[in-house]
Structures are given as structure tokens and as C-alpha cells.
Amino acid sequence: MDWLSVITPTMPVLEIIARGTVTFLLLYALLRLVGRRESASVGMTDVLVIVLIADAASTGMVGDSETLADGFLLVVVILFWSLAVDALSYWFPWFRKFAKAGPRSLIEDGELVRKTMRREFMTEGEVLSQLRMNGIEDLDQVRRVYLEGNGGISIITEDDDDSAEESAQRHGRNHPSRDVMDDPEG
């Protein structure tokens, strides 16, 4: 066995980088358009990276067409873009709006938000099922429900609002003695 032929790339390095970059960015854009429900508890980028790495690594393991170096370089390119998307989303709010899905309201003040449900192809039964799985039987118990960017569901009940007010009072927000201490003339 010729080890040099196993670890030497058979394709030009720039071509591997270009192919990996284009594949990642096109699939990322496609998955971003498809919607968030399809990847519920795992982030879309995570799913994409896992699939692409598995495919890239497999090409390097197939002895008749590619070398290990080709597959490894492709894995590095995919991981680079995964980190780059996360870093750009962290540092630049304008990029975050494009790259990361934000929460969308499914229920506001106990009322279903049909526009969001249509956009996300969610039926009333699916939303109510999510509520039941969280121990909520009646829409009147719910203040807000959000479909999160990762496909998960966040539920804020009427009881949660009461708890938030109590917590704010316990932590000194809107406390009368704090106003006196903050007053420069007091």
C-alpha cells in the first residue's frame, strides 16, 4: 500500500474549498427557507454540519475515488463555515437576522396567531398538542407561546407573569428605597 497516495489530495485544494463552501452555503440557505419545525431540538446548523461531515468523511474513506486528505480538507471547510456563521451571527446583528431564525409568536394573550401558524404550516391541533405535552389544557392558561428559532416551543403562562412580578420585587426593581439611593440630591 502506498501511504503517500492515501494522504495526498487528488483534487486541487482550492476546488475542494470552493465545493465545500458552495455546498454548505446553498444547503444552509435551503434549510433556512424550509423552516424551523423540521429540526425541533437540534439547531439547523448542527444538522447540516453532521450530514455534510458524514458525507465528506465518507468520500475520503472510499478508496477508489478520493483520498483521506480530500475528505479531511472538506470536513475542515465545513467546520470553518459552521463556526463562521455562528461568529458572524454573534458579532453582527444584521447578519444574525439573515442567518438565525428568531422566535415567532403562536399564541398571544390566549389567542392563536393564525398568520404565524400558516407561515410555519402548523395546525391548531399541533399547537394544542404542544400545550398538552407541557401540562396545559386550556388556552386561557397561556399568555404567550413562541416557536423558537431551533424549532422548540416556549410557553409563558398567566402564572409565569405573576412570578416575574414577584421576582422583580424580590430583586429590588421598583423598590422605594432604591429610588432614594439613586437620587443624586437625596
C-alpha positions, 0 to 999 in steps of 0.5 A, spaced: 500 500 500 502 506 498 501 511 504 503 517 500 497 516 495 492 515 501 494 522 504 495 526 498 489 530 495 487 528 488 483 534 487 486 541 487 485 544 494 482 550 492 476 546 488 475 542 494 474 549 498 470 552 493 465 545 493 465 545 500 463 552 501 458 552 495 455 546 498 454 548 505 452 555 503 446 553 498 444 547 503 444 552 509 440 557 505 435 551 503 434 549 510 433 556 512 427 557 507 424 550 509 423 552 516 424 551 523 419 545 525 423 540 521 429 540 526 425 541 533 431 540 538 437 540 534 439 547 531 439 547 523 446 548 523 448 542 527 444 538 522 447 540 516 454 540 519 453 532 521 450 530 514 455 534 510 461 531 515 458 524 514 458 525 507 465 528 506 468 523 511 465 518 507 468 520 500 475 520 503 474 513 506 472 510 499 478 508 496 477 508 489 475 515 488 478 520 493 483 520 498 483 521 506 486 528 505 480 530 500 475 528 505 479 531 511 480 538 507 472 538 506 470 536 513 475 542 515 471 547 510 465 545 513 467 546 520 470 553 518 463 555 515 459 552 521 463 556 526 463 562 521 456 563 521 455 562 528 461 568 529 458 572 524 451 571 527 454 573 534 458 579 532 453 582 527 446 583 528 444 584 521 447 578 519 444 574 525 437 576 522 439 573 515 442 567 518 438 565 525 431 564 525 428 568 531 422 566 535 415 567 532 409 568 536 403 562 536 399 564 541 398 571 544 394 573 550 390 566 549 389 567 542 392 563 536 396 567 531 393 564 525 398 568 520 404 565 524 401 558 524 400 558 516 407 561 515 410 555 519 404 550 516 402 548 523 395 546 525 391 548 531 391 541 533 399 541 533 399 547 537 394 544 542 398 538 542 404 542 544 400 545 550 398 538 552 405 535 552 407 541 557 401 540 562 396 545 559 389 544 557 386 550 556 388 556 552 386 561 557 392 558 561 397 561 556 399 568 555 404 567 550 407 561 546 413 562 541 416 557 536 423 558 537 428 559 532 431 551 533 424 549 532 422 548 540 416 551 543 416 556 549 410 557 553 409 563 558 403 562 562 398 567 566 402 564 572 409 565 569 407 573 569 405 573 576 412 570 578 416 575 574 412 580 578 414 577 584 421 576 582 422 583 580 420 585 587 424 580 590 430 583 586 429 590 588 426 593 581 421 598 583 423 598 590 422 605 594 428 605 597 432 604 591 429 610 588 432 614 594 439 611 593 439 613 586 437 620 587 443 624 586 440 630 591 437 625 596 
